[in-house]
Amino acid sequence: MTDSAFAVVRAGALTTVQDLGRAGHAHLGVPRSGALDEPAHRLANRLVGNPEDAATLETTLTGCAVRLRRAATVAVTGAPCPVTVDGRTVAWGAPVRLPDGTVLDVGAATHGVRSYVAFGGGVDAEPVLGSRSTDVLSGLGPAPLADGAVLRLGTSYGPAPAVDWVPYAGIVPELVLPVVLGPRDDWFTAAGLRTLTTGRFRVAAASNRIGLRTEGPALERAREGELPSEGMALGALQVPPDGRPVLFLADHPTTGGYPVVGVVPEPYLAAAAQAAPGTPVRFAPLRRPGQASRGHAG
């Protein structure tokens, strides 16, 4: 219904609907998807009184603008950015009550990459396999926002909570990613593994919701050729033929034939979601229980 909706005034570089994703379908070739910076998504929902699995808007670098077609409480979290309502500055990281007809403009990120916009009641897109998330790899879920599109809002869950202080981890100047080596670290020489843990890498501009690509030195291979396709996990650090690691994020493919040198634990992926192109990246090895040290001395 148009009286329970908002219209897109400015879609931005890439704005998608995201919730906590569609877990449990990897055997069907469907990745989990969902908000890349999950803590920021959860916080935005809490600020407007939603359950944490309600759908938000995830913006990329340039923000977005929408015109409300009903009064709603909104909150913007994630990458810091200017937030205005009909041209007036309002608070970032706090609930703001907006009347019908106002234009909410979420500006370009001043730090980081992705901001999250929550509306009281959540974005009421049609669920696919139990989730409202946009998956840019498979095409499941609602299409990325386009200028002029109209989206529904759900029924409000109740008043927004009183807020005195909002936790915010900040945007890191250097992305440090712990890595549990394996399962295919034996496809790389000791020198290649030293390159992984001591090399100077940066976030590549080609990064997206599928994976964070890196620029820097190539990892030396101990084996030629490629693997038969095998399952890929969220946080897998896959190394394509150019030798530069790619960190798989929420829309990653569920199978792949390039070797996975290690896996970054999920709690560290939110920081990766906010790492802008050019951000320095360092990989820090984590040893599995009973795992012998290999290739890190000297």
KOLTORTOR-503510 format. One record per residue (C-alpha): residue number from 0; residue in three letters; x, y, z. Coordinates in pm, whole numbers, plus 32768, in hexadecimal, padded with zeros to 4 digits. Example, Ala and Ser with C-alpha at 12.3 -4.5 7.8 and 13.67 -1.06 7.14 Angstrom:
// residues 2
<0; "ALA"; <84CE; 7E3E; 830C>>
<1; "SER"; <8557; 7F96; 82CA>>
// end
This chain:
// residues 298
<0; "MET"; <8000; 8000; 8000>>
<1; "THR"; <808C; 8154; 7FA2>>
<2; "ASP"; <8028; 81ED; 80F2>>
<3; "SER"; <8112; 80F6; 819E>>
<4; "ALA"; <823B; 8129; 80BC>>
<5; "PHE"; <835D; 8202; 8056>>
<6; "ALA"; <83CD; 8270; 7EFE>>
<7; "VAL"; <8538; 8270; 7E8F>>
<8; "VAL"; <85B0; 83CC; 7E36>>
<9; "ARG"; <8721; 8375; 7E0E>>
<10; "ALA"; <8789; 8208; 7E01>>
<11; "GLY"; <88FF; 8241; 7E30>>
<12; "ALA"; <8A1A; 8168; 7DAD>>
<13; "LEU"; <8983; 8026; 7E37>>
<14; "THR"; <886E; 801C; 7F38>>
<15; "THR"; <87D3; 7ECC; 7F8B>>
<16; "VAL"; <86D7; 7E3C; 807D>>
<17; "GLN"; <877F; 7D61; 8182>>
<18; "ASP"; <8720; 7C9A; 82B6>>
<19; "LEU"; <87E2; 7B83; 8363>>
<20; "GLY"; <87E4; 7AAD; 8229>>
<21; "ARG"; <8764; 795D; 81B3>>
<22; "ALA"; <8837; 7860; 826F>>
<23; "GLY"; <8822; 76EB; 822B>>
<24; "HIS"; <880C; 76E5; 80AE>>
<25; "ALA"; <8978; 76B8; 8047>>
<26; "HIS"; <8927; 7555; 7FD4>>
<27; "LEU"; <8841; 75F6; 7ED3>>
<28; "GLY"; <8952; 76E2; 7E5F>>
<29; "VAL"; <88BA; 780C; 7F17>>
<30; "PRO"; <89A4; 78DE; 7FEF>>
<31; "ARG"; <8930; 7973; 8139>>
<32; "SER"; <893A; 7ADE; 80C9>>
<33; "GLY"; <88BD; 7BD8; 81CE>>
<34; "ALA"; <8955; 7D16; 825B>>
<35; "LEU"; <8ACF; 7D22; 8230>>
<36; "ASP"; <8AFE; 7DEE; 836E>>
<37; "GLU"; <8A13; 7D22; 8442>>
<38; "PRO"; <8A4E; 7DDC; 858C>>
<39; "ALA"; <89F7; 7F27; 84E3>>
<40; "HIS"; <88BA; 7E8D; 844F>>
<41; "ARG"; <8851; 7E02; 85A1>>
<42; "LEU"; <8895; 7F4F; 864D>>
<43; "ALA"; <87C8; 8016; 8550>>
<44; "ASN"; <86A0; 7F31; 858F>>
<45; "ARG"; <86C0; 7F4B; 8708>>
<46; "LEU"; <86C2; 80C6; 86F2>>
<47; "VAL"; <856D; 80D0; 8647>>
<48; "GLY"; <84CE; 7FBE; 871C>>
<49; "ASN"; <84E0; 7EA7; 8618>>
<50; "PRO"; <854D; 7D3F; 864F>>
<51; "GLU"; <86B1; 7D12; 85D5>>
<52; "ASP"; <8647; 7C40; 84A9>>
<53; "ALA"; <856E; 7D53; 8411>>
<54; "ALA"; <85DE; 7DC7; 82BA>>
<55; "THR"; <86AA; 7F07; 8295>>
<56; "LEU"; <8748; 7FC1; 8173>>
<57; "GLU"; <88BD; 7F8A; 8140>>
<58; "THR"; <895E; 80AC; 8083>>
<59; "THR"; <8AB3; 80A9; 7FD9>>
<60; "LEU"; <8B9C; 81D6; 7FE7>>
<61; "THR"; <8AAC; 82DE; 7F5D>>
<62; "GLY"; <8977; 82A3; 8036>>
<63; "CYS"; <8811; 82CE; 7FB9>>
<64; "ALA"; <86DF; 83A9; 7FE4>>
<65; "VAL"; <8571; 8346; 8012>>
<66; "ARG"; <8426; 83FD; 803A>>
<67; "LEU"; <8349; 8370; 814E>>
<68; "ARG"; <81DB; 832C; 8105>>
<69; "ARG"; <8185; 8300; 8272>>
<70; "ALA"; <8216; 837C; 83B9>>
<71; "ALA"; <832E; 8299; 8433>>
<72; "THR"; <8450; 8282; 8524>>
<73; "VAL"; <859C; 8255; 8471>>
<74; "ALA"; <8706; 821F; 84D9>>
<75; "VAL"; <884C; 8218; 8415>>
<76; "THR"; <897B; 8152; 848B>>
<77; "GLY"; <8AAF; 80AC; 83F3>>
<78; "ALA"; <8B92; 8191; 832C>>
<79; "PRO"; <8B7D; 82F6; 83B7>>
<80; "CYS"; <8AD2; 83E5; 82C7>>
<81; "PRO"; <8A0C; 8529; 82C5>>
<82; "VAL"; <8896; 84F2; 82F4>>
<83; "THR"; <8798; 85FC; 8296>>
<84; "VAL"; <861E; 8616; 8295>>
<85; "ASP"; <8595; 8712; 819B>>
<86; "GLY"; <86EF; 87AD; 819C>>
<87; "ARG"; <870B; 87C8; 8319>>
<88; "THR"; <881E; 8707; 83C8>>
<89; "VAL"; <87A6; 85F7; 84B6>>
<90; "ALA"; <885F; 8501; 8592>>
<91; "TRP"; <8923; 83D9; 850E>>
<92; "GLY"; <891B; 82A6; 85F1>>
<93; "ALA"; <87D8; 830B; 86A1>>
<94; "PRO"; <8661; 82DB; 866B>>
<95; "VAL"; <85B8; 83FD; 85B6>>
<96; "ARG"; <8440; 841F; 8591>>
<97; "LEU"; <83E0; 849A; 8434>>
<98; "PRO"; <828B; 850E; 83B7>>
<99; "ASP"; <81E2; 849A; 827A>>
<100; "GLY"; <8269; 853B; 813C>>
<101; "THR"; <83C6; 858F; 81B6>>
<102; "VAL"; <8501; 853A; 80F4>>
<103; "LEU"; <860B; 847C; 81B4>>
<104; "ASP"; <8761; 84A6; 8112>>
<105; "VAL"; <8879; 83BF; 8182>>
<106; "GLY"; <89B5; 845E; 80FE>>
<107; "ALA"; <8B00; 83D3; 8087>>
<108; "ALA"; <8BCB; 8314; 8188>>
<109; "THR"; <8CD5; 83EE; 822C>>
<110; "HIS"; <8D86; 82B3; 82A5>>
<111; "GLY"; <8D46; 8149; 8249>>
<112; "VAL"; <8C68; 80C3; 8136>>
<113; "ARG"; <8B0C; 8051; 81A2>>
<114; "SER"; <89FF; 8104; 8269>>
<115; "TYR"; <88BF; 8061; 82EA>>
<116; "VAL"; <876B; 8109; 82E9>>
<117; "ALA"; <865F; 8074; 83C9>>
<118; "PHE"; <84EF; 80D5; 83C3>>
<119; "GLY"; <83F9; 8086; 84D6>>
<120; "GLY"; <8344; 7F4E; 8458>>
<121; "GLY"; <845F; 7EEC; 836F>>
<122; "VAL"; <846B; 7EE5; 81F4>>
<123; "ASP"; <8351; 7DFD; 818A>>
<124; "ALA"; <83E6; 7D60; 8051>>
<125; "GLU"; <836C; 7C0C; 7FDA>>
<126; "PRO"; <8431; 7AF6; 808B>>
<127; "VAL"; <84EA; 79F4; 7FB9>>
<128; "LEU"; <8552; 78B3; 806C>>
<129; "GLY"; <84FE; 795A; 81B5>>
<130; "SER"; <85C7; 7A9A; 8182>>
<131; "ARG"; <8591; 7BF6; 80F3>>
<132; "SER"; <8703; 7C1E; 80A2>>
<133; "THR"; <877F; 7C83; 7F4A>>
<134; "ASP"; <8884; 7B8A; 7ECC>>
<135; "VAL"; <8951; 7C30; 7DBB>>
<136; "LEU"; <89F0; 7AE5; 7D4E>>
<137; "SER"; <88BC; 7A0B; 7D1E>>
<138; "GLY"; <87C2; 7B23; 7CE2>>
<139; "LEU"; <86DA; 7AA6; 7DF6>>
<140; "GLY"; <8615; 7B9F; 7EC3>>
<141; "PRO"; <85A5; 7CFF; 7E6A>>
<142; "ALA"; <865E; 7DBB; 7D5A>>
<143; "PRO"; <8759; 7EC5; 7DC6>>
<144; "LEU"; <86AD; 8012; 7DF6>>
<145; "ALA"; <866D; 80E5; 7CBF>>
<146; "ASP"; <85FE; 8250; 7CA9>>
<147; "GLY"; <8484; 8264; 7CB6>>
<148; "ALA"; <844F; 810B; 7D50>>
<149; "VAL"; <834D; 80EB; 7E65>>
<150; "LEU"; <8381; 7FFB; 7F89>>
<151; "ARG"; <8291; 7F99; 809E>>
<152; "LEU"; <82CA; 7FC0; 8212>>
<153; "GLY"; <824C; 7EC7; 8310>>
<154; "THR"; <8170; 7F12; 843A>>
<155; "SER"; <822F; 7FC1; 854F>>
<156; "TYR"; <8298; 7EE0; 866F>>
<157; "GLY"; <826D; 7FF5; 876F>>
<158; "PRO"; <831C; 812E; 87E9>>
<159; "ALA"; <8493; 8152; 87C3>>
<160; "PRO"; <8556; 8122; 8908>>
<161; "ALA"; <85F0; 8246; 89C2>>
<162; "VAL"; <875F; 8261; 8962>>
<163; "ASP"; <8872; 82FF; 8A37>>
<164; "TRP"; <89A2; 825E; 8995>>
<165; "VAL"; <89D8; 8191; 8859>>
<166; "PRO"; <8AFB; 809B; 8837>>
<167; "TYR"; <8BD2; 80E0; 8708>>
<168; "ALA"; <8D14; 8026; 86B8>>
<169; "GLY"; <8D8C; 8128; 85BB>>
<170; "ILE"; <8E2A; 80F7; 8466>>
<171; "VAL"; <8F88; 8063; 847B>>
<172; "PRO"; <90A9; 810A; 83BE>>
<173; "GLU"; <9148; 7FB3; 8387>>
<174; "LEU"; <9082; 7E73; 835A>>
<175; "VAL"; <911D; 7D5B; 842A>>
<176; "LEU"; <907F; 7C0B; 83D8>>
<177; "PRO"; <90CF; 7AD3; 84A6>>
<178; "VAL"; <90E8; 79A1; 83C7>>
<179; "VAL"; <90C7; 7832; 8423>>
<180; "LEU"; <91A4; 7789; 831E>>
<181; "GLY"; <9111; 7672; 824D>>
<182; "PRO"; <907E; 75A8; 81BB>>
<183; "ARG"; <9160; 75E1; 808A>>
<184; "ASP"; <928B; 7696; 8122>>
<185; "ASP"; <9363; 7571; 80AC>>
<186; "TRP"; <932C; 75F0; 7F47>>
<187; "PHE"; <9414; 7712; 7F9C>>
<188; "THR"; <958A; 7719; 7FE3>>
<189; "ALA"; <9617; 7784; 8131>>
<190; "ALA"; <967C; 78C8; 8086>>
<191; "GLY"; <9518; 78F4; 8007>>
<192; "LEU"; <948E; 78CE; 8167>>
<193; "ARG"; <958B; 79C9; 81EA>>
<194; "THR"; <9515; 7AB6; 80DB>>
<195; "LEU"; <93B0; 7A8A; 8159>>
<196; "THR"; <9408; 7ADF; 82C1>>
<197; "THR"; <9513; 7BEA; 8285>>
<198; "GLY"; <94B7; 7C81; 8134>>
<199; "ARG"; <942A; 7DDD; 8100>>
<200; "PHE"; <92CC; 7DBF; 806E>>
<201; "ARG"; <91BF; 7EC0; 8027>>
<202; "VAL"; <904A; 7EAA; 7FE3>>
<203; "ALA"; <9012; 7EAB; 7E6A>>
<204; "ALA"; <8F0D; 7F88; 7DC5>>
<205; "ALA"; <8E71; 7E51; 7D26>>
<206; "SER"; <8DF5; 7DDA; 7E7B>>
<207; "ASN"; <8C7E; 7DA7; 7EA5>>
<208; "ARG"; <8B7B; 7CE5; 7F6F>>
<209; "ILE"; <8C02; 7B9F; 7EE0>>
<210; "GLY"; <8D67; 7BCE; 7F52>>
<211; "LEU"; <8E70; 7CBF; 7FCC>>
<212; "ARG"; <8F83; 7CB7; 7EC8>>
<213; "THR"; <90E6; 7D17; 7F1F>>
<214; "GLU"; <9208; 7DBD; 7E6D>>
<215; "GLY"; <936A; 7D63; 7ECC>>
<216; "PRO"; <9469; 7C4C; 7EA8>>
<217; "ALA"; <9405; 7AFD; 7E12>>
<218; "LEU"; <940E; 79C2; 7EE8>>
<219; "GLU"; <9501; 78C4; 7E5A>>
<220; "ARG"; <945D; 777A; 7E07>>
<221; "ALA"; <94EF; 7624; 7E59>>
<222; "ARG"; <9400; 7576; 7D68>>
<223; "GLU"; <938B; 75CB; 7C0B>>
<224; "GLY"; <922D; 759A; 7B82>>
<225; "GLU"; <90E5; 75C1; 7C3A>>
<226; "LEU"; <9007; 74F2; 7D1B>>
<227; "PRO"; <8EBE; 7450; 7CC4>>
<228; "SER"; <8DAD; 7537; 7D45>>
<229; "GLU"; <8D77; 751A; 7EB9>>
<230; "GLY"; <8CA1; 75CB; 7FBE>>
<231; "MET"; <8CF6; 7732; 8017>>
<232; "ALA"; <8CB6; 77C2; 8170>>
<233; "LEU"; <8C6A; 7926; 81D9>>
<234; "GLY"; <8DBC; 79C4; 8229>>
<235; "ALA"; <8E7F; 78DB; 8143>>
<236; "LEU"; <8FC3; 7975; 80C4>>
<237; "GLN"; <8FD4; 78F4; 7F61>>
<238; "VAL"; <9104; 792A; 7E84>>
<239; "PRO"; <90BC; 7949; 7D0E>>
<240; "PRO"; <91CA; 7919; 7C01>>
<241; "ASP"; <9256; 7A79; 7C30>>
<242; "GLY"; <92C2; 7A11; 7D90>>
<243; "ARG"; <920F; 7B2D; 7E4A>>
<244; "PRO"; <911D; 7AC0; 7F5A>>
<245; "VAL"; <8FA6; 7AFF; 7F42>>
<246; "LEU"; <8EDB; 7AFF; 8085>>
<247; "PHE"; <8D81; 7A6C; 804C>>
<248; "LEU"; <8C65; 7B3E; 80DB>>
<249; "ALA"; <8AEE; 7B05; 80FB>>
<250; "ASP"; <8A98; 7ADA; 7F89>>
<251; "HIS"; <8BBB; 79EE; 7F40>>
<252; "PRO"; <8B95; 78BD; 7E5D>>
<253; "THR"; <8B51; 777B; 7F18>>
<254; "THR"; <8C53; 76B3; 7E51>>
<255; "GLY"; <8D9F; 76FF; 7DAC>>
<256; "GLY"; <8ED5; 7661; 7D19>>
<257; "TYR"; <8FE6; 7750; 7D89>>
<258; "PRO"; <909F; 76EF; 7EC7>>
<259; "VAL"; <9032; 7783; 8014>>
<260; "VAL"; <916C; 77DA; 80D8>>
<261; "GLY"; <90AA; 782A; 8216>>
<262; "VAL"; <8F67; 78A2; 82B1>>
<263; "VAL"; <8F25; 79EC; 8364>>
<264; "PRO"; <8E39; 79B5; 848E>>
<265; "GLU"; <8CE4; 7A54; 8461>>
<266; "PRO"; <8D00; 7B58; 857C>>
<267; "TYR"; <8E10; 7C0D; 84B5>>
<268; "LEU"; <8D4A; 7C2D; 8372>>
<269; "ALA"; <8C88; 7D65; 83D9>>
<270; "ALA"; <8DCC; 7E2C; 83DB>>
<271; "ALA"; <8E1A; 7DA4; 827F>>
<272; "ALA"; <8CC4; 7E1D; 8208>>
<273; "GLN"; <8D25; 7F81; 8268>>
<274; "ALA"; <8E86; 7F7F; 81D2>>
<275; "ALA"; <8E91; 8079; 80B5>>
<276; "PRO"; <8F6B; 8046; 7F80>>
<277; "GLY"; <90D5; 8091; 7FD4>>
<278; "THR"; <90B7; 802C; 8143>>
<279; "PRO"; <91EE; 7F6B; 81B4>>
<280; "VAL"; <91AA; 7DFC; 8201>>
<281; "ARG"; <9275; 7D16; 82DF>>
<282; "PHE"; <9233; 7BA2; 8311>>
<283; "ALA"; <928B; 7B14; 8468>>
<284; "PRO"; <92A4; 7996; 8487>>
<285; "LEU"; <91D0; 78E1; 8589>>
<286; "ARG"; <923A; 777E; 85D8>>
<287; "ARG"; <9136; 766B; 85E7>>
<288; "PRO"; <9149; 7587; 8718>>
<289; "GLY"; <925C; 7487; 86D1>>
<290; "GLN"; <92CC; 753C; 8595>>
<291; "ALA"; <9443; 7546; 8561>>
<292; "SER"; <94E5; 768E; 8502>>
<293; "ARG"; <9541; 769A; 8391>>
<294; "GLY"; <95EA; 77A4; 82C4>>
<295; "HIS"; <95E3; 78C3; 83BD>>
<296; "ALA"; <9744; 78C8; 844B>>
<297; "GLY"; <9847; 79C2; 83D9>>
// end
